[in-house]
Amino acid sequence: MALAIKKTHGSFVETIDGAPPLKKLRLQTLAASAINRSKSKSKTIEKKLQVLSQLEPYFTGGATDTIAGAGAGSCAIGDVGAGTSTAVDANTTVTVVAASGSGPLVVSGQGPQTTTGSGSSSTTTTTGRSTKELLEVLVKITDEITYENVDLAELKEASTKIFQLYQLQDPDSDTSVRVKLLELLCGLGCECTTEQAMTLIIDYFMYLLRKETAQKVLAKGMMCLYRIGQRRGHLVPMSYNTQVAHLAKEQLRSGSTHTQKNAMLVIGNFSTRLEGERHYVWKLAFYIDSQDSGVRAQALHALLTLGERGSKLPAVLYKRAVEAMKDDYECVRMEALRLVYVLGNCHPDQVIGSEGRGEQEDIRMIDAAFSKVCESLCDLSLQIRVLAAELLGGMTQVSREFLNQTLDKKLMSNLRRKRTAHERGARLVTSGEWSSGKRWADDAPQERLDARSISIIASGACGALIHGLEDEFLEVRTAAVASMCKLALSRPDFAVTSLDFLVDMFNDEIEDVRLKAIYSLTAIARHIVLREDQLEIMLSSLEDYSVDVREGLHLMLGACRVSTQTCLLMVVQKLLDVLAKYPQDRHSTYACMRKIGQKHSHLVMAVAQHLLYVHPFFETPERDVEDPAYLCVLILVFNAAEHLVPIISLLPTATHRHYAYLRDSMPHLVPQLPIEGASSSNGMVVQAAGKSANYLQMILNHIEEIFTMTDERVALLQTAQSNLQRLGAIDSDMYGTSNFLETFLAAQIQIEQMQRCTSTQRSRVPLKESLAALIRNCLKLQHTFSGLNYGDILQVKQLRLRACALHLVLVVRDRSQSALGPCQMLLQTAGDISAFIKANSKEDEEQQQMQLQSGADVSISKEKSSLSHTTSTDAQPDSFTRQLLGKLDAITDPKPGRVFREILPLVQNAPPLALPPANDKIRRCVANILEPCPLQSQDNVIKVTAGLIAAVPFVAEIDNLLESQKADMRIKIKYPDQHMHTVVPKMSDFKPIMTEQGEHETNVRLRTTILVSHSVWTEASLVEIQLCLAVRPGSELELCKPAKVLFAPKPVRRGI
């Protein structure tokens, strides 16, 4: 039940007057003077990590330590002061001076040196403060610190300070302090934005962890490196990846299982592809047999991570993974199952031996892996069964025999390999046992079942999908249905075999499972033909209480094919019966009838006269064209006649008149047919659709010529506006583009007309209405269109900037209302467009630097940029925008009067703003209200006692709705006394519209219930219900025409 919120809407000007107090907004533009730049440079940068200053009292006078290269070569230590990094050789001794305060880390690479400075040297213990107090401060800092938008210099300074404080800790003291310091250093590393800062943080970690001996600290350090790699792995140089992976490899020998597991995480995320294939794969495989279950699971997970990052996993790991699938711990079995799946898909044709002894029989690895995954469907763990059911759908390269065996519960040959007659005879001859003489070895004792006689196909593969479909948990059943659908899409023969099992899932007790089965059958409908017994089960589900299930079945029946006339009559009759029971399903039923007619034209021709009740001798009475059942039959017959024209000769004369009516009222359901009396605009529409792009470009060329004229410019622009509107009505594919240009041109015409009012006084009331319409058009361009490139967005922002400037000028000249609101809106709009231009120029600079660093070909980059969205080099702000931003930036005290005097000459002499070029990717967000139905709402009066609540079902389809716009959707209810309520629908009420190809990306259906209530009225009156998009407080953009319902609140009855 949606929540109803009552509010009162004021006019546009009243909304502006109620804005918060005026604030000074400084704009950063190219027109800023050198004095302002020097002032901005001299300003003190606000520190984001000021909370780290609480660590100052815990530094001693000085401390020195020695860094010696260890293990794998060299370690790079960044010089914070100079902003560079210095490579330290393994044989070089480096002295690190930890000075008091927050000074930089001093690194010397010329051999052993003596440290100078205040205080004593070679001090590594914290003095003056207890470890407990320091730990409390660190916990407090961890809770309060924020790493967002940290300056690079401040980040280096803070990391150096943490590094120094870590060195001052006693190695034998409590490890909690060092763990907290590593957490702070990890937080800084996760916010690094440059390679230089990242190398500095990693240098600190490697140096500290090489000296560390406490397992708790080592485990935390490995986890911190893993997090840094997850967040900023793209900034880590290749050489550092190798060093970090080598450091983690050394920690695999640790006695702590926690350290080992975290080290495996680091290896999986930092090792390079070649090193992973040569060294780390075999090193990790060694720990699959570890005594600790967590280490075993983490080793398998690290192998999977290496495979995801490009390393090729060897096929010999398959047997180790199969053995791990028998582990007692669920976590190990789950990772082993994933590894078996990956190995099977990576080496599908690799031939391996069977598990039997003696006779060696070869089998493809994908088949063996498929059998093992099928066996996991009988695992005791729910998570493993769900995972196994999901993985089955990705093993599309499996052999047909193994795939078909999953749908048969009977074991092949009673678990014995079937031998040929020659083999059976040779076995009798060579047995040599005593017998009665009737048959060789007939009295020999029954030998024990040998392993080699067992079928190659494991017992788990027999009926595996059936076990998944019959599982007691809905998660397993849903995953099994999805996997069966994926396998059926790649194997048409398997689609026919699995049809009966998918149809049986229509009777599942869980609605989500039924829907999954319906949509899966819809996806594979092109491979199957339904039989009569299967149709009976499907049609019985049409009476389901859930509207989603019924609509899903309508979609499925429209996608499938039936075999006989009897099946077609069963489907049509059942659909008509259910429509009489659920009249609200008429839209999906009409669409279903249209699809059925298109796919079964020959069957419809055979039963057309039966469906239309046509008598061979007598003329039947004319049926009501508004009858939903009759409409369904007509839609079915007319769509079949599109593919089989002789059907038209079987239709009665009244049907021809009904076709003319339906062709005009339902053009999306009734096709164009050669019937007299109907509109024959289909050919012209197709011809216009083929030339619509050229026609649109011609309109834009005419508009450019009109802008150069001075006389009758507005009248010509209005003619062009009507042409764009007509083009969108003719060609649905060009609707978004033409409507965008039409709305842009309408706002331009309004600005052209109002620009003349800047020199003359006009009445106030038309001024308010026209200004509100102009701002509404700007908001519509900004919020209801998607698919805009940079040039389109820039033009829309410039148009709104002009509208805000014109608004301020007209309000100040009117002198009847406050100008604070329009002035603040102008400054905010100017700041928005200035930030937008600056952000885009910064992105272009970063892209150019990346191209120069990578040495990319200039011609290739130009070709890609031409195919992608328009960049800032192609679209630049016009002269009016640059001058206006420069003047606003130069104003030190932006009061309305001062701003008015500065921008008035610009507004009066502003040239027209050019239209953006045609972009065929633009889509407009529009809605269509299905319920309350406009045709039936006038007949059905909603009666309720005054003051009580009446529930009205509301269903609407919204096209081209972005995910970010769902939270801004509103249902506006307008009563006859001009009171308005706004209903905020729940996010769960939005569901994607299903098609034969799956879920639609941007088209959704909103299904909810709105509450209507009012005081006593004398008679029933119309209540308008409309779907809107809330772009800001007090401003809603209507997405459709309002639906009207008759509402009659009756007075309360007194007595009985």
C-alpha positions, 0 to 999 in steps of 0.5 A: 500500500503506497503512502499518500502525502498531502501538499499544497503547490504554489506558483513557480514564482512563489517557489522561487521566493521561498528559497533559502537566503542568498549565498555568495557563489564563486565561479572558477572560469577561464576569465578569472584574473591572475590576481584571483589565481594568486590569492587562491594559491596562497590560501591555506589548504584545509587538512582532511587528516587533522585527527592524526595530530592526536598522535604527536605526543607519542613521538620521542625525540628521535629514532633511527633504524636500518633498512637492509634489502632482503629476499628478492632484490630491491625495495623502493622507498619514496622520498616524501620531501622530493616527491620521488622514489629511490631504488635501494639495492640489496647490498646497500644499507639505508638509514631512516631518521624518524624526527620529532613532529611530522617531518618527512622521512629522510632516506639515505642510500650511500651506505651506513651513516650516523644520524644527527638530530635532537634527542637520543638515537637508536630508540625503538620504544615508546616513552612517556605514554603507556601502550594502553593510552596509545591504543585508546587514541588509535581506536578513537582515530579509526572511528573518526578519520575520513579519507575522502578528498585527501590531498596528495602531500597530506597523504604522504605526510600522514603515512610517514607519521604512521610509519615512524610511530610504528617503528617506535613500538617495542617488538615484544609489546602488545600487537594491538597498537601495530595492528591499528597502525597498519589499519590506518596505513591501509586506509591511506593506501586505499585512497591513493590516486597516483602511482607515486603515493601507492608505491610509497605505501607499499614500500612501507608495508613491505619494509615493516612486514619483513621485520615483523615476527608477530603472526597477528601483525603479519596476518593483518599486514597481508590482509591490508595489502589484499584490500589495497590491491582490491581497491587500487590494484591498477595503480600498482606497478608490475615490479611491485606486484612481483615483490608483494607476491614474493613477500606473500609467498614467504609467509606461506611457511608461517606457522599461523593458518591465519597468516597463510590464508591472507598470504594466499589472498595476496598471491591471488591478487598481486601475482602476474599471469606468467608467474602465476602459471610457472610458480604460484599455481604449484605452490598453492596446489601443495596446500590443498592437502593442508591439515586446516580446512580454511587453508585448503579452501583458501588455496582453492580460492586463490587458484580460482583467482589466478584463473580469473586474472588470466593465468592458465590452470593446468589440467592435472589439477582436476584430480586434486579438485575431485578429491577435495570435493569429498572433503568433510568441510563445506567451504572446501567442497564449495571451492573445489566444485568451482575449480572443477567447473573452471577446469572442465570449461578451460580444457573441455576436450582434454582426455582423462582416464576413468576411475576404474581399475584394469581397463582404462576408458577415456573420457572428455574432461568436460563430461567428467566435470559435468558428472561431478557437478551433478553429484554435488546436487545430492550434497547435504549442504544447501549452498553447495546444491544451489551452486551446483545447480547454477554451474550446470547451466554454464557447461554447454560443451558437455556431450549429448549422452551425459546431458540427456542422462540428467533427465533420466532417473534410471541407471544405465545397464544397472550400473554395469558397462554393457559388453558386446556378444563377442566379449561375452563369448570370449569370457565364457571360453576363457573362464576354465571353471567346472560346470555341468557341461550345459554351459561354460562356467554355469556353476561358478560362484558369482564373482564380486562386482568389479569396479571396471564394470561400473558405467562411465557415467557416474550415478550422480549424473543420472537424473541430476536435474530431476533431483534439482527440480524436486529439491525441498528448497526453492533456491535449488529449484529456481537454479535448476530451472535456470540451468535447464533453460541455458542448456536448452538454448544451446541444444534444441534437442535437449529443449524438446526433452526438457519441455515436460519437466519445465511444464511440471514446474508450473504447479510449484507451490512457490510463485517465483519458481512458477514464474522462472519456469514460465520465463524459461519456457518462453525463452526456448519456445522457438525450439518446441511445439506444444502437445495437447497434454502439455497445454492442459497443464499450462492452461490450468495455471491461467487461473492463478491468482497472481497477475504476474503469473497470468501475464507471464503465461500470456507472454509464453503462449504468444511465443509458443507454437501448437500442433493441431486445431484442437490445441488452438481452440483450447488456447483461445477458449481458455484465454476468453474464459480467464478474461471474463474472470479477470477483465484487468488482463485485457492488455496482455490478452490482446498482445497474446492473441496478436502473437498467436495469430501471427504464428498460426495463420493456417490453423486460424484460417481453419477455425475462423468461421467457428470463432466468429460464429459465421453460419453457412446459410443464415446471417448472424447478428452483428456483435458488439465491437466493444466486447473484449472477447470479440475484440480478442477474436478479431485481433487473432483473425486480422493478424493471421490474415496479414500472413495469409490473405485468403482469410479475408474472404471468409470474414463477414461484411460487418467484420470489415467495418469493425476492422476500419474502426480497430485499425484507427483505435488500435494500430499497434494490435491490428496490422494493415490489410487490403480491406476497403474503407480502412486507412491505408497509411502503412505504405506512407509510414514505411516510406517516411520511416526510411527517409525520416533521418534525412527529413530531420536533417533537412528541418535542422538545416532550415532552422539554421537558415531561419536563425540568420533572418530578422523578420518573421523568425518566430513564425518560421520557427513555430512551423519548424516546431510543428514539423518536428512534432509531426515527425515524432508521431509518424516514426516511433524510432525518431520520437525521442530525438524529434521530441527533444529538438522540438522541446528545445526549439519551443524553449528557444522561441519562448526566450526569443519572445521574452527577450523583447520584453527586456526593453518594455514593461509588460503585464505581470500575470502573463509574465509569470505563466510564460516564465513558468512554462520556460523553466518547465521546458528546461527541466523537461530537457534536463530530466526526462531525456536519456542518451544525451552526449556531452554536446547535448547536455552542454546545450541544455545547460546553456539554454537553462542559463539563458532562461535564468538570466532572462528570468532575473532581468524580467523580475527586476524590471517588473519590481513587484516581487523579490529578486533574491530567488531568481538571482540565487537560481542564476548563480547556482545554474552558472556554478553548475555549468562552470563545474560541468565544463571544468570536469569535462576538460579535466577528463579530456586532459587525463585521457590525453595523458594516458594516451601519451603514456601508453603510446596509442596511435593518434588515428585510432584514438580519433576514430574511436572518439568520432564513434563515441559521444561528442567530446569537449573539443567538438562542443564548446560554450558559446560567447554568451555563456563565456561572457556571462560566467566571466561577469558573474565571477568578477562580481564580489558582492552578487546582489540582485541589483548589481547582477542585473546591471552587469548582465542586462546588456548581454541578455538584450543582445544575446544571439540565438542558441544553436540547436544540438545536432541530431542524436538518434540515441535520445530516448524520452521517458513517457508513461501510459496509464492502463488502470484506471481505464479511461473507457470504463472509469466513466461508467463505474462510480467509486462510492465511499463514506465521506472521510473514509478511504477507497482503494483504487488499483493503479497500473502504468507502463513507463518507457525509458525509465532510468534506475536513478529516476525510480525514487523520483516517481510520483502519483499526483491525485487532483480533486475537483476542489483543486486539492492535490495529493502526491503518492510515493510508490514503493520501489518494489512496485516497479517491475521490469516488463518481460519480453520474449528475449527476457527482461527489458532494460528500461521499460518497467510496469508500476503496479500499486494501490492508491488511496482516495478520500474526501469530505462530502460532495453533492454528486459524483465528480471526476478525480484526475490521477497522473504520473509525474517525475519530481525533479525538485520540491514543488516541480513535477513533470507530467509523463502522461495524460491524466486518467479520470475516475468518478468519485462520490463520497457519501454522507455518514448515515445516522441511525439504522 
